Amino acid sequence: MTNKEFLSYLEENFDGYAVFLEKSTDFQETKNQKRPAKSRWKEAKVQKAVNEMWKKSMQPLYDNLKREIKSGITYKWIEYIEQHEVLEGLRDSMADLSFGDVD
């Protein structure tokens, strides 16, 4: 499974994805409001930053799974994710997710 396929799988099957998007969008919008008026980002740039946050935060998980699974076959990844309750563990960490204060 490629990283892109992995992200698509999570976006379709992981209910914590919506939580991540909500929290990261709030973070980016708050950060954007603190910029000087003429330096503020347009909505598309804010959303791009949110998407980058998602990709970067899932990269370590992907790397760890890739080391464990040692296969590019999608069903083997899904099997492993289900057997080891990866989404459940990820859901627990999403509940505690905080991006901290915006300076």
C-alpha positions as CSV (number, residue, x, y, z in Angstrom):
1,M,0.0,0.0,0.0
2,T,1.4,3.3,-1.0
3,N,1.3,6.3,1.4
4,K,-1.4,7.9,-0.9
5,E,-3.5,4.7,-0.7
6,F,-3.0,4.6,3.1
7,L,-4.2,8.2,3.5
8,S,-7.2,7.5,1.3
9,Y,-8.0,4.4,3.3
10,L,-7.9,6.4,6.6
11,E,-10.0,9.2,5.1
12,E,-12.7,6.7,4.1
13,N,-12.6,4.4,7.1
14,F,-11.3,6.4,10.1
15,D,-14.0,8.4,11.9
16,G,-11.3,10.4,13.7
17,Y,-10.3,12.0,10.3
18,A,-13.2,14.4,10.7
19,V,-12.0,15.3,14.3
20,F,-8.5,15.9,13.0
21,L,-9.8,18.1,10.2
22,E,-11.9,20.1,12.6
23,K,-9.1,20.6,15.2
24,S,-6.5,21.4,12.6
25,T,-8.8,23.8,10.7
26,D,-9.5,25.7,13.9
27,F,-5.8,25.9,14.6
28,Q,-4.9,27.2,11.2
29,E,-7.8,29.7,11.1
30,T,-6.8,31.0,14.6
31,K,-3.2,31.3,13.4
32,N,-4.4,33.0,10.2
33,Q,-6.5,35.6,12.2
34,K,-3.4,36.6,14.1
35,R,-1.5,37.5,10.9
36,P,-1.6,41.1,9.8
37,A,-4.6,41.8,7.5
38,K,-2.7,42.0,4.3
39,S,-0.7,38.8,5.1
40,R,-3.7,36.6,5.9
41,W,-4.1,33.5,3.8
42,K,-7.0,32.8,1.6
43,E,-9.3,29.9,2.5
44,A,-7.7,27.6,-0.1
45,K,-4.2,28.1,1.5
46,V,-5.6,27.4,4.9
47,Q,-7.1,24.2,3.7
48,K,-3.8,23.2,2.0
49,A,-2.0,23.8,5.3
50,V,-4.6,21.5,7.0
51,N,-4.1,18.8,4.4
52,E,-0.3,19.0,4.9
53,M,-0.8,18.7,8.7
54,W,-2.8,15.5,8.1
55,K,-0.2,14.0,5.8
56,K,2.7,14.8,8.1
57,S,0.9,13.5,11.2
58,M,0.1,10.2,9.5
59,Q,3.6,9.7,8.0
60,P,5.1,8.1,11.1
61,L,2.2,5.7,11.4
62,Y,2.6,4.7,7.8
63,D,6.3,4.2,8.2
64,N,5.8,2.0,11.3
65,L,3.1,-0.1,9.5
66,K,5.3,-0.4,6.4
67,R,8.1,-1.8,8.6
68,E,5.7,-4.3,10.3
69,I,3.7,-5.4,7.3
70,K,6.5,-5.8,4.7
71,S,4.1,-6.0,1.8
72,G,2.7,-3.7,-0.7
73,I,-0.5,-5.7,-1.0
74,T,-3.5,-3.6,0.1
75,Y,-5.5,-6.5,1.7
76,K,-2.6,-7.4,3.9
77,W,-2.4,-3.9,5.2
78,I,-6.2,-3.8,5.9
79,E,-5.9,-7.2,7.6
80,Y,-3.1,-6.0,9.8
81,I,-4.8,-2.7,10.6
82,E,-8.0,-4.6,11.7
83,Q,-6.2,-7.4,13.6
84,H,-4.0,-4.9,15.6
85,E,-6.9,-2.4,16.1
86,V,-4.8,0.4,14.6
87,L,-7.8,2.6,14.0
88,E,-9.0,2.2,17.6
89,G,-5.6,3.3,18.9
90,L,-5.5,6.2,16.5
91,R,-9.0,7.2,17.6
92,D,-7.9,7.4,21.2
93,S,-5.0,9.6,20.3
94,M,-7.3,11.9,18.2
95,A,-9.5,12.5,21.3
96,D,-6.5,14.0,23.1
97,L,-5.1,15.8,20.1
98,S,-4.2,19.4,20.7
99,F,-2.1,21.7,18.5
100,G,-1.3,24.0,21.4
101,D,-1.6,27.7,21.7
102,V,-1.1,29.8,18.6
103,D,1.4,32.6,19.2
